[in-house]
Amino acid sequence: METAKRAGRTIGTLLLQMAGSALVNFVLLDPINQPPGFLVNAVAHAQQIGLAVLIGLATSALSVGIAITA
């Protein structure tokens, strides 16, 4: 029973990491990569970039935690 519970938690963590990565790449950073360019759009979306960086760091930490656990 303990092994099944641990496997379920690992899979749940993987799903959380996948959702966070998709959120960063396809939702938060999408408006920044539109024309007229990254630097022009980055000024208007500074808080969005900061949030994307924090979520990216959190998903990276989850990846490291999963690798250590495995």
Buried (B, 14 or more C-beta within 10 A) or exposed (E): EEEEEEEEEBEEBEEEBEEBBEBBEEEBBEEBEEEEEEEEBBEEBEEBBEBBEEBBEBBEEBBEEEEEEE
